[in-house]
Amino acid sequence: MGLDGNFPVARISDPDDRVPIYFGRRVIGHLGPADGFHSSATNVTCRISRRNGAWYKLWNPGGWDPAATSAYVSAARTFLQNVDAPNPMHDCVGNSDSPGPPWWRDVVVATSIAGTVLAAIAARRFLRERPPRPPFPPPAERPGAGA
């Protein structure tokens, strides 16, 4: 897949990383290591911000999946090159797309981890700070139980 010099380029930050490309919530491809079988860069047109991060919209999503009408790559895992291109980067206008994994999945995972940690801390504290049991009293003599 060739790059067009008229648009900015999003390139992977880590040369060994595989960055997913999303069409909605579905992964349709990856920006991968720069070898003969993968591309480490793609042209982008605009940027959107969602609860699950910032995303760059791909200029040509049809190159990844014929059914994709729009495709996005994470802005956090890529960096921009060719920002002074004739068609500069801008914010996407009137865009209701929600690329990437859902934001609530991270909340559920973080909540379950935090709950487990807090339960372990509470159990340890309870076991450590529990007062010792009082000693058993000596047997008492009952009146009228003669020997």
DSSP file with accessible surface (Angstrom, degrees, kcal/mol):
  #  RESIDUE AA STRUCTURE BP1 BP2  ACC     N-H-->O    O-->H-N    N-H-->O    O-->H-N    TCO  KAPPA ALPHA  PHI   PSI    X-CA   Y-CA   Z-CA
    1    1 A M              0   0  121      0, 0.0     2,-0.1     0, 0.0    62,-0.0   0.000 360.0 360.0 360.0 120.6    0.0    0.0    0.0
    2    2 A G        -     0   0   70      1,-0.0     2,-0.3    40,-0.0     0, 0.0  -0.463 360.0-123.5 -85.1 157.8    1.6    3.2   -1.1
    3    3 A L        -     0   0   78     -2,-0.1     2,-0.5    39,-0.1     6,-0.1  -0.779  15.9-133.1-101.0 145.1    1.5    6.5    0.8
    4    4 A D    >   -     0   0   47     -2,-0.3     3,-1.4     4,-0.1    38,-0.0  -0.849   5.2-147.8 -97.9 126.8    0.1    9.7   -0.7
    5    5 A G  T 3  S+     0   0   50     -2,-0.5    -1,-0.1     1,-0.3     4,-0.1   0.554  91.6  70.8 -71.2  -7.0    2.3   12.8   -0.1
    6    6 A N  T 3  S+     0   0   76     79,-0.2    81,-1.9    80,-0.1    -1,-0.3   0.508  97.1  54.9 -86.8  -5.2   -0.8   15.1    0.0
    7    7 A F  S <  S-     0   0   29     -3,-1.4    38,-0.1    79,-0.1    77,-0.1  -0.930  91.5 -99.0-127.3 152.9   -1.9   13.7    3.4
    8    8 A P        -     0   0    0      0, 0.0    36,-2.3     0, 0.0     2,-0.4  -0.250  37.9-132.2 -63.3 158.9   -0.4   13.4    6.8
    9    9 A V  E     -AB  43  81A  10     72,-2.8    72,-2.8    34,-0.2     2,-0.6  -0.959   7.1-151.7-120.4 130.5    1.0   10.0    7.7
   10   10 A A  E     -AB  42  80A   0     32,-2.9    32,-1.8    -2,-0.4     2,-0.4  -0.912  22.2-174.6 -98.3 121.1    0.4    8.1   11.0
   11   11 A R  E     -AB  41  79A  73     68,-2.8    68,-2.4    -2,-0.6    30,-0.2  -0.915  31.7 -99.2-118.7 144.3    3.4    5.8   11.7
   12   12 A I  E     - B   0  78A   9     28,-2.2    66,-0.2    -2,-0.4    20,-0.0  -0.315  23.7-145.1 -63.0 142.1    3.7    3.3   14.6
   13   13 A S  S    S+     0   0   65     64,-1.9    -1,-0.1     1,-0.2    65,-0.1   0.887  87.6  49.0 -75.8 -42.4    5.7    4.5   17.6
   14   14 A D  S >  S-     0   0   81     63,-0.4     3,-2.0     1,-0.1    -1,-0.2  -0.889  76.7-146.6-101.9 120.8    7.3    1.2   18.5
   15   15 A P  T 3  S+     0   0   89      0, 0.0    19,-0.3     0, 0.0    -1,-0.1   0.747  99.7  46.4 -61.3 -21.1    8.9   -0.6   15.5
   16   16 A D  T 3  S+     0   0  136     17,-0.1     2,-0.1    16,-0.0    -3,-0.0   0.398  93.7 104.3 -98.6   1.7    8.0   -4.0   16.9
   17   17 A D    <   -     0   0   43     -3,-2.0     2,-0.5    15,-0.1    -5,-0.1  -0.446  60.7-144.8 -84.8 155.7    4.4   -3.1   17.8
   18   18 A R        -     0   0  111     14,-0.1    14,-0.2    -2,-0.1    22,-0.1  -0.963  17.3-162.2-118.1 110.8    1.2   -4.2   16.0
   19   19 A V  E     -C   31   0B   0     12,-2.7    12,-3.0    -2,-0.5     2,-0.1  -0.823  16.7-129.0 -97.9 121.6   -1.4   -1.4   16.1
   20   20 A P  E     -C   30   0B  18      0, 0.0    54,-0.6     0, 0.0     2,-0.5  -0.373   9.8-144.2 -71.1 148.2   -5.0   -2.5   15.3
   21   21 A I  E     -CD  29  73B   0      8,-2.8     7,-2.8    52,-0.1     8,-1.0  -0.961  21.5-151.1-110.9 127.3   -7.0   -0.6   12.8
   22   22 A Y  E     -CD  27  72B  33     50,-2.7    50,-2.4    -2,-0.5     2,-0.5  -0.800  24.6-169.0-107.9 140.5  -10.7   -0.4   13.7
   23   23 A F  E >  S-C   26   0B  57      3,-2.9     3,-1.7    -2,-0.4     2,-0.4  -0.933  83.9 -49.8-115.4  95.7  -13.9   -0.2   11.6
   24   24 A G  T 3  S-     0   0   28     -2,-0.5    76,-1.5     1,-0.2    48,-0.1  -0.584 122.1 -24.3  70.4-125.7  -16.3    0.6   14.5
   25   25 A R  T 3  S+     0   0  116     -2,-0.4     2,-0.4    74,-0.2    -1,-0.2   0.449 121.3  95.0 -94.7  -1.8  -15.6   -2.0   17.2
   26   26 A R  E <  S-C   23   0B 123     -3,-1.7    -3,-2.9    75,-0.1     2,-0.5  -0.768  73.0-131.3 -98.5 134.6  -14.2   -4.5   14.7
   27   27 A V  E     +C   22   0B  63     -2,-0.4    -5,-0.2    -5,-0.2     3,-0.1  -0.706  28.0 172.9 -81.1 124.2  -10.4   -4.9   14.0
   28   28 A I  E     -     0   0B  26     -7,-2.8     2,-0.3    -2,-0.5    -6,-0.2   0.485  60.5 -25.4-110.3  -8.1  -10.0   -5.0   10.2
   29   29 A G  E     -C   21   0B  14     -8,-1.0    -8,-2.8    36,-0.0     2,-0.3  -0.981  59.1-112.8 179.9-175.4   -6.2   -4.9   10.0
   30   30 A H  E     -C   20   0B  60     -2,-0.3     2,-0.7   -10,-0.3     9,-0.4  -0.995  12.8-134.3-141.2 145.0   -2.9   -3.9   11.7
   31   31 A L  E     +C   19   0B   0    -12,-3.0   -12,-2.7    -2,-0.3     9,-0.2  -0.918  50.1 171.6 -89.2 120.7   -0.1   -1.5   11.2
   32   32 A G        -     0   0    0      7,-1.7   -20,-0.2    -2,-0.7   -14,-0.1  -0.456  34.8 -42.3-122.4-167.0    2.8   -3.8   11.9
   33   33 A P        -     0   0   36      0, 0.0     2,-1.7     0, 0.0    -1,-0.2  -0.224  67.2-100.6 -58.8 148.3    6.5   -4.0   11.7
   34   34 A A  S    S+     0   0   82    -19,-0.3     2,-0.2     6,-0.1     5,-0.1  -0.552  78.3 119.5 -75.5  86.4    8.1   -2.5    8.6
   35   35 A D  B >  S-H   38   0C  77     -2,-1.7     3,-0.7     3,-0.5     5,-0.1  -0.754  81.5 -80.1-133.7-171.3    8.7   -5.7    6.6
   36   36 A G  T 3  S+     0   0   80     -2,-0.2    -2,-0.1     1,-0.2     3,-0.0   0.683 125.6  43.2 -69.1 -17.1    7.5   -7.0    3.2
   37   37 A F  T 3  S+     0   0  189     -4,-0.1     2,-0.3     1,-0.0    -1,-0.2   0.525 112.1  48.1-107.2 -10.3    4.2   -8.2    4.5
   38   38 A H  B <   -H   35   0C  70     -3,-0.7    -3,-0.5    -5,-0.2     2,-0.4  -0.916  67.5-134.3-129.8 158.6    3.1   -5.3    6.8
   39   39 A S        -     0   0   32     -9,-0.4    -7,-1.7    -2,-0.3    -5,-0.1  -0.919   5.9-165.2-110.2 137.1    2.8   -1.6    6.5
   40   40 A S  S    S+     0   0   16     -2,-0.4   -28,-2.2    -9,-0.2     2,-0.3   0.406  73.8  38.3 -99.4   2.7    4.1    0.6    9.4
   41   41 A A  E     -A   11   0A   3    -30,-0.2     2,-0.3    37,-0.1   -30,-0.2  -0.985  57.3-177.6-149.5 156.9    2.3    3.7    8.2
   42   42 A T  E     -A   10   0A   7    -32,-1.8   -32,-2.9    -2,-0.3     2,-0.2  -0.984  34.5 -99.7-151.8 154.7   -0.9    4.9    6.6
   43   43 A N  E     -A    9   0A   5     -2,-0.3    16,-2.3   -34,-0.2    17,-0.4  -0.548  38.8-167.8 -76.4 141.5   -2.4    8.2    5.4
   44   44 A V  E     -E   58   0B   0    -36,-2.3    14,-0.2    14,-0.3     3,-0.1  -0.917  17.9-170.0-129.2 156.6   -4.8    9.9    7.7
   45   45 A T  E     +     0   0B  28     12,-2.6    45,-0.8     1,-0.3     2,-0.3   0.752  63.6   1.0-114.9 -41.2   -7.2   12.8    7.2
   46   46 A a  E     -Ef  57  90B   6     11,-0.6    11,-2.7    43,-0.2     2,-0.4  -0.920  58.2-122.4-148.8 172.8   -8.6   13.9   10.6
   47   47 A R  E     -Ef  56  91B  90     43,-2.1    45,-2.2    -2,-0.3     2,-0.3  -0.953  19.6-173.0-124.6 137.7   -8.6   13.4   14.3
   48   48 A I  E     -E   55   0B   7      7,-2.6     7,-3.0    -2,-0.4     2,-0.5  -0.938  13.6-144.2-126.1 152.5  -11.5   12.5   16.7
   49   49 A S  E     +E   54   0B  78     -2,-0.3     2,-0.3     5,-0.2     5,-0.2  -0.972  24.9 166.2-117.1 130.6  -11.6   12.3   20.5
   50   50 A R  E >   -E   53   0B  77      3,-2.8     3,-1.9    -2,-0.5    48,-0.1  -0.797  53.2 -92.2-130.0 176.5  -13.7    9.7   22.2
   51   51 A R  T 3  S+     0   0  188      1,-0.3     3,-0.1    -2,-0.3    -1,-0.0   0.811 125.6  53.2 -62.3 -28.3  -13.9    8.4   25.8
   52   52 A N  T 3  S-     0   0   37      1,-0.3    -1,-0.3    47,-0.2     2,-0.2   0.192 124.7 -81.9 -95.4  18.9  -11.5    5.6   24.8
   53   53 A G  E <   -E   50   0B  34     -3,-1.9    -3,-2.8    47,-0.1     2,-0.3  -0.632  58.9 -46.1 120.9-175.0   -8.9    8.0   23.4
   54   54 A A  E     -E   49   0B  18     -5,-0.2    21,-2.5    -2,-0.2    22,-0.6  -0.752  51.7-166.4 -97.9 146.2   -8.0   10.0   20.3
   55   55 A W  E     -EG  48  74B  10     -7,-3.0    -7,-2.6    -2,-0.3     2,-0.4  -0.969  16.8-139.3-136.0 147.2   -8.1    8.4   16.9
   56   56 A Y  E     -EG  47  73B  18     17,-2.9    17,-2.1    -2,-0.3     2,-0.4  -0.904  22.9-132.9-103.8 132.8   -6.9    9.2   13.4
   57   57 A K  E     -EG  46  72B  61    -11,-2.7   -12,-2.6    -2,-0.4   -11,-0.6  -0.720  24.7-121.3 -85.7 130.3   -9.3    8.5   10.5
   58   58 A L  E     -E   44   0B   3     13,-3.0    13,-0.3    -2,-0.4   -14,-0.3  -0.436   7.1-140.9 -72.5 143.1   -7.6    6.7    7.6
   59   59 A W  S    S+     0   0  102    -16,-2.3   -15,-0.1     1,-0.3    -1,-0.1   0.887  96.2  27.8 -70.1 -39.4   -7.7    8.4    4.2
   60   60 A N    >   +     0   0   81    -17,-0.4     3,-1.1     1,-0.1    -1,-0.3  -0.726  62.6 165.6-126.8  83.5   -8.3    5.1    2.3
   61   61 A P  G >>  +     0   0   21      0, 0.0     3,-1.7     0, 0.0     4,-1.4   0.752  69.2  75.4 -71.5 -19.9  -10.1    2.6    4.4
   62   62 A G  G 34 S+     0   0   40      1,-0.3     6,-0.1     2,-0.2     5,-0.0   0.741  82.9  67.7 -64.8 -20.1  -10.9    0.4    1.4
   63   63 A G  G <4 S+     0   0   42     -3,-1.1    -1,-0.3     1,-0.2    -3,-0.0   0.690 105.1  41.7 -72.5 -16.4   -7.4   -0.8    1.3
   64   64 A W  T <4 S-     0   0   49     -3,-1.7    -2,-0.2     1,-0.3    -1,-0.2   0.834 133.1  -2.1 -97.5 -43.4   -7.9   -2.7    4.6
   65   65 A D    ><  -     0   0   40     -4,-1.4     3,-1.8     3,-0.1    -1,-0.3  -0.932  59.2-138.6-151.8 126.2  -11.3   -4.2    4.1
   66   66 A P  T 3  S+     0   0  125      0, 0.0    -1,-0.1     0, 0.0    -4,-0.1   0.797 104.9  53.2 -59.2 -27.7  -13.7   -3.8    1.2
   67   67 A A  T 3  S+     0   0   66     -6,-0.1     2,-0.3    -3,-0.1    -5,-0.1   0.600  85.4 104.6 -82.9 -10.9  -16.7   -3.5    3.5
   68   68 A A    <   +     0   0    9     -3,-1.8     3,-0.1    -7,-0.2    -3,-0.1  -0.558  41.1 179.4 -77.5 128.5  -15.2   -0.7    5.6
   69   69 A T  S    S+     0   0  116      1,-0.4     2,-0.3    -2,-0.3    -1,-0.2   0.654  77.6  12.7 -95.9 -22.0  -16.5    2.8    4.9
   70   70 A S        -     0   0    9     -9,-0.1    -1,-0.4   -10,-0.1     2,-0.3  -0.980  67.2-169.2-150.9 147.7  -14.2    4.4    7.6
   71   71 A A        -     0   0    0    -13,-0.3   -13,-3.0    -2,-0.3     2,-0.3  -0.982   4.9-161.2-140.5 150.0  -11.3    3.1    9.5
   72   72 A Y  E     -DG  22  57B   1    -50,-2.4   -50,-2.7    -2,-0.3     2,-0.3  -0.963   6.9-161.6-135.7 150.9   -9.3    4.4   12.5
   73   73 A V  E     -DG  21  56B   0    -17,-2.1   -17,-2.9    -2,-0.3     2,-0.2  -0.958  38.0 -96.8-129.3 146.7   -6.0    4.0   14.2
   74   74 A S  E     - G   0  55B  21    -54,-0.6     3,-0.3    -2,-0.3   -19,-0.2  -0.404  20.0-154.1 -66.9 131.7   -5.1    5.0   17.7
   75   75 A A  S >  S+     0   0   13    -21,-2.5     3,-0.6     1,-0.2   -20,-0.2   0.772  93.8  61.0 -74.7 -24.2   -3.4    8.4   18.1
   76   76 A A  T 3  S+     0   0   89    -22,-0.6    -1,-0.2     1,-0.2   -21,-0.1   0.783 108.0  42.2 -73.5 -26.6   -1.7    7.2   21.3
   77   77 A R  T 3  S+     0   0   94     -3,-0.3   -64,-1.9   -64,-0.1   -63,-0.4   0.325 116.2  50.2-103.8   5.7    0.2    4.4   19.6
   78   78 A T  E <   -B   12   0A   8     -3,-0.6     2,-0.3   -66,-0.2   -66,-0.2  -0.870  66.3-144.4-133.2 168.5    1.2    6.3   16.5
   79   79 A F  E     -B   11   0A  84    -68,-2.4   -68,-2.8    -2,-0.3     2,-0.3  -0.962  24.2-112.1-133.6 154.9    2.9    9.6   15.6
   80   80 A L  E     +B   10   0A  45     -2,-0.3     2,-0.3   -70,-0.2   -70,-0.2  -0.675  29.9 178.9 -91.0 140.2    2.3   12.0   12.8
   81   81 A Q  E     +B    9   0A  73    -72,-2.8   -72,-2.8    -2,-0.3     0, 0.0  -0.875  64.5  31.7-126.2 163.9    4.6   12.7    9.9
   82   82 A N    >   +     0   0   58     -2,-0.3     3,-1.2   -74,-0.2    -1,-0.2   0.892  65.2 159.5  58.3  42.8    4.2   15.0    6.9
   83   83 A V  T 3   +     0   0   88      1,-0.3     6,-0.4    -3,-0.2    -1,-0.1   0.679  66.0  63.3 -72.4 -15.5    2.1   17.4    8.9
   84   84 A D  T 3  S+     0   0  137      4,-0.1    -1,-0.3   -77,-0.1    -2,-0.1   0.076  77.0 137.6 -94.8  26.5    2.8   20.2    6.4
   85   85 A A  S <  S-     0   0    8     -3,-1.2   -79,-0.2     2,-0.2   -78,-0.1  -0.215  72.1-105.8 -66.3 160.0    1.1   18.3    3.6
   86   86 A P  S    S+     0   0   91      0, 0.0   -79,-0.1     0, 0.0    -1,-0.1   0.832 120.2  48.7 -58.4 -32.1   -1.2   20.1    1.2
   87   87 A N  S    S-     0   0   76    -81,-1.9    -2,-0.2     0, 0.0    -3,-0.0  -0.815  93.4-158.7-106.0  90.3   -4.2   18.5    2.9
   88   88 A P        -     0   0   78      0, 0.0     2,-0.1     0, 0.0    -4,-0.1  -0.152  23.8 -88.9 -72.7 165.4   -3.4   19.2    6.6
   89   89 A M        +     0   0   46     -6,-0.4     2,-0.3   -43,-0.1   -43,-0.2  -0.443  53.7 165.9 -69.1 140.0   -4.7   17.3    9.7
   90   90 A H  E     -f   46   0B 105    -45,-0.8   -43,-2.1    -2,-0.1     2,-0.3  -0.910  42.1 -83.4-145.7 171.2   -8.0   18.7   11.1
   91   91 A D  E     -f   47   0B 116     -2,-0.3     2,-0.2   -45,-0.2   -43,-0.2  -0.630  50.7-107.7 -78.7 139.6  -10.6   17.6   13.6
   92   92 A a        -     0   0   22    -45,-2.2     2,-0.4    -2,-0.3     3,-0.4  -0.496  35.7-144.0 -67.4 132.1  -13.3   15.4   12.1
   93   93 A V  S    S-     0   0  136     -2,-0.2    -1,-0.0     1,-0.2   -45,-0.0  -0.834  71.5  -1.2-105.0 135.7  -16.6   17.4   11.8
   94   94 A G  S    S+     0   0   84     -2,-0.4     2,-0.5     1,-0.2    -1,-0.2   0.861  88.4 154.0  59.9  39.8  -20.0   15.9   12.3
   95   95 A N        +     0   0   34     -3,-0.4    -1,-0.2     1,-0.1    -3,-0.0  -0.876  25.9 174.7-108.1 124.3  -18.6   12.4   13.0
   96   96 A S        +     0   0  108     -2,-0.5    -1,-0.1     2,-0.0    -2,-0.0   0.255  37.8 128.9-108.7  10.3  -20.5   10.0   15.2
   97   97 A D        -     0   0   51      1,-0.1    -2,-0.1   -73,-0.0   -74,-0.0  -0.323  42.8-159.7 -64.7 149.8  -18.1    7.0   14.7
   98   98 A S        -     0   0   58    -48,-0.1    -1,-0.1     2,-0.0   -75,-0.1  -0.744  18.0-174.7-129.9  83.1  -16.9    5.2   17.9
   99   99 A P        +     0   0    0      0, 0.0   -74,-0.2     0, 0.0   -47,-0.2  -0.334  39.9  26.4 -78.7 161.0  -13.8    3.3   17.0
  100  100 A G  S    S-     0   0    0    -76,-1.5     3,-0.1   -74,-0.1   -47,-0.1  -0.094 101.6 -30.6  87.3 176.4  -11.8    1.0   19.2
  101  101 A P  S    S-     0   0   37      0, 0.0   -75,-0.1     0, 0.0     5,-0.0  -0.338  79.9 -89.0 -65.5 151.6  -12.7   -1.2   22.1
  102  102 A P    >>  -     0   0    9      0, 0.0     3,-0.9     0, 0.0     4,-0.6  -0.345  27.9-133.6 -65.4 142.4  -15.6    0.1   24.3
  103  103 A W  H >> S+     0   0   99      1,-0.2     4,-1.2     2,-0.2     3,-0.6   0.830 101.3  64.4 -65.8 -31.0  -14.5    2.4   27.1
  104  104 A W  H 3> S+     0   0  140      1,-0.2     4,-2.5     2,-0.2    -1,-0.2   0.773  89.2  67.9 -70.0 -20.8  -16.6    0.6   29.7
  105  105 A R  H <> S+     0   0  129     -3,-0.9     4,-2.3     1,-0.2    -1,-0.2   0.927 100.7  48.2 -62.8 -40.7  -14.6   -2.6   29.3
  106  106 A D  H <X S+     0   0  101     -4,-0.6     4,-2.6    -3,-0.6    -1,-0.2   0.883 110.4  52.1 -65.6 -36.2  -11.7   -0.8   30.9
  107  107 A V  H  X S+     0   0   72     -4,-1.2     4,-2.6     2,-0.2    -2,-0.2   0.920 109.6  48.8 -66.1 -42.9  -13.9    0.5   33.7
  108  108 A V  H  X S+     0   0   87     -4,-2.5     4,-2.4     2,-0.2     5,-0.2   0.939 113.8  46.0 -63.0 -45.6  -15.2   -3.1   34.4
  109  109 A V  H  X S+     0   0   74     -4,-2.3     4,-2.4     2,-0.2     5,-0.2   0.944 114.3  47.5 -63.3 -46.4  -11.7   -4.5   34.5
  110  110 A A  H  X S+     0   0   59     -4,-2.6     4,-2.7     1,-0.2     5,-0.2   0.905 112.4  50.1 -63.4 -39.9  -10.3   -1.7   36.7
  111  111 A T  H  X S+     0   0   89     -4,-2.6     4,-2.7     2,-0.2    -1,-0.2   0.915 111.1  48.0 -65.9 -42.1  -13.3   -2.0   39.1
  112  112 A S  H  X S+     0   0   65     -4,-2.4     4,-2.1    -5,-0.2    -2,-0.2   0.907 113.6  47.3 -68.0 -37.4  -12.9   -5.8   39.4
  113  113 A I  H  X S+     0   0  100     -4,-2.4     4,-2.4    -5,-0.2    -2,-0.2   0.940 113.7  47.6 -66.4 -45.9   -9.2   -5.5   40.1
  114  114 A A  H  X S+     0   0   51     -4,-2.7     4,-2.7    -5,-0.2     5,-0.2   0.908 111.6  51.2 -63.2 -39.9   -9.7   -2.7   42.6
  115  115 A G  H  X S+     0   0   40     -4,-2.7     4,-2.3     2,-0.2    -1,-0.2   0.911 110.3  48.9 -63.8 -41.0  -12.4   -4.7   44.4
  116  116 A T  H  X S+     0   0  102     -4,-2.1     4,-2.2     2,-0.2    -2,-0.2   0.927 112.7  47.5 -64.4 -43.9  -10.2   -7.8   44.6
  117  117 A V  H  X S+     0   0   76     -4,-2.4     4,-2.4     1,-0.2    -2,-0.2   0.933 112.8  48.2 -64.3 -44.6   -7.3   -5.7   46.0
  118  118 A L  H  X S+     0   0  117     -4,-2.7     4,-2.5     1,-0.2    -1,-0.2   0.892 110.7  51.3 -65.1 -37.9   -9.6   -4.0   48.6
  119  119 A A  H  X S+     0   0   61     -4,-2.3     4,-2.5    -5,-0.2    -1,-0.2   0.910 110.5  49.1 -65.1 -39.7  -11.1   -7.3   49.7
  120  120 A A  H  X S+     0   0   60     -4,-2.2     4,-2.3     2,-0.2    -2,-0.2   0.915 112.1  48.1 -66.4 -40.1   -7.7   -8.8   50.2
  121  121 A I  H  X S+     0   0  100     -4,-2.4     4,-2.5     2,-0.2    -2,-0.2   0.930 112.8  48.3 -65.6 -43.4   -6.5   -5.8   52.2
  122  122 A A  H  X S+     0   0   59     -4,-2.5     4,-2.6     2,-0.2    -2,-0.2   0.918 111.9  49.1 -64.7 -42.3   -9.7   -5.9   54.4
  123  123 A A  H  X S+     0   0   51     -4,-2.5     4,-2.4     2,-0.2     5,-0.2   0.928 112.6  47.5 -64.3 -42.1   -9.4   -9.6   55.0
  124  124 A R  H  X S+     0   0  182     -4,-2.3     4,-2.2     1,-0.2     5,-0.2   0.922 113.2  48.0 -64.8 -42.2   -5.7   -9.3   56.0
  125  125 A R  H  X S+     0   0  140     -4,-2.5     4,-2.4    -5,-0.2    -1,-0.2   0.905 111.3  50.7 -65.8 -41.2   -6.5   -6.4   58.3
  126  126 A F  H  X S+     0   0  127     -4,-2.6     4,-0.6     1,-0.2    -2,-0.2   0.935 113.3  44.8 -62.7 -44.6   -9.4   -8.2   59.9
  127  127 A L  H  < S+     0   0  119     -4,-2.4     3,-0.3    -5,-0.2    -1,-0.2   0.862 116.3  46.2 -69.2 -34.6   -7.3  -11.3   60.6
  128  128 A R  H  < S+     0   0  167     -4,-2.2    -2,-0.2    -5,-0.2    -1,-0.2   0.882 118.0  39.7 -76.1 -36.6   -4.3   -9.3   61.9
  129  129 A E  H  < S+     0   0  113     -4,-2.4    -1,-0.2    -5,-0.2    -2,-0.2   0.332  80.8 122.2-100.0   7.6   -6.2   -6.9   64.2
  130  130 A R     <  -     0   0  131     -4,-0.6     3,-0.1    -3,-0.3    -4,-0.0  -0.550  68.2-116.9 -70.5 129.3   -8.8   -9.4   65.6
  131  131 A P        -     0   0   99      0, 0.0    -1,-0.1     0, 0.0    -2,-0.1  -0.343  33.0-103.0 -66.9 149.2   -8.4   -9.4   69.4
  132  132 A P        -     0   0  121      0, 0.0    -3,-0.0     0, 0.0     0, 0.0  -0.323  40.6 -99.0 -68.8 156.2   -7.3  -12.7   70.9
  133  133 A R        -     0   0  212      1,-0.1     3,-0.1    -3,-0.1    -3,-0.0  -0.459  40.7-108.1 -72.9 145.3  -10.0  -14.8   72.6
  134  134 A P        -     0   0  112      0, 0.0    -1,-0.1     0, 0.0     2,-0.0  -0.373  42.2 -97.3 -70.3 153.4  -10.1  -14.6   76.4
  135  135 A P        -     0   0  119      0, 0.0     0, 0.0     0, 0.0     0, 0.0  -0.320  44.2 -96.3 -67.8 154.5   -8.9  -17.6   78.3
  136  136 A F        -     0   0  196      1,-0.1    -3,-0.0    -3,-0.1     0, 0.0  -0.491  42.9-115.8 -69.3 138.1  -11.4  -20.1   79.5
  137  137 A P        -     0   0  108      0, 0.0     3,-0.1     0, 0.0    -1,-0.1  -0.386  35.5 -97.1 -71.4 153.9  -12.4  -19.5   83.1
  138  138 A P        -     0   0  110      0, 0.0     2,-0.0     0, 0.0     0, 0.0  -0.333  53.4 -85.4 -66.2 153.8  -11.5  -22.2   85.6
  139  139 A P        -     0   0  129      0, 0.0     2,-0.3     0, 0.0    -3,-0.0  -0.351  46.8-134.8 -63.4 137.5  -14.4  -24.6   86.4
  140  140 A A        -     0   0   91     -3,-0.1     2,-0.4    -2,-0.0     0, 0.0  -0.715  13.9-117.4 -95.2 145.5  -16.6  -23.3   89.1
  141  141 A E        -     0   0  180     -2,-0.3    -1,-0.0     1,-0.0     3,-0.0  -0.637  26.2-137.4 -79.0 133.5  -17.8  -25.4   92.0
  142  142 A R    >   -     0   0  196     -2,-0.4     3,-1.5     3,-0.1     2,-0.1  -0.771  22.1-114.8 -92.5 134.3  -21.5  -25.7   92.0
  143  143 A P  T 3  S+     0   0  131      0, 0.0     3,-0.1     0, 0.0    -1,-0.0  -0.423  97.8  21.5 -67.9 140.4  -23.2  -25.4   95.4
  144  144 A G  T 3  S+     0   0   84      1,-0.1     2,-1.2    -2,-0.1    -3,-0.0   0.445  86.6 115.0  85.7   0.4  -24.8  -28.5   96.7
  145  145 A A    <   -     0   0   61     -3,-1.5    -3,-0.1     2,-0.0    -1,-0.1  -0.644  54.6-169.3 -98.2  78.3  -22.8  -30.8   94.5
  146  146 A G              0   0   76     -2,-1.2    -4,-0.0     1,-0.1     0, 0.0  -0.240 360.0 360.0 -71.0 157.0  -21.1  -32.6   97.3
  147  147 A A              0   0  154      0, 0.0    -1,-0.1     0, 0.0    -2,-0.0  -0.680 360.0 360.0-109.1 360.0  -18.3  -34.9   96.9
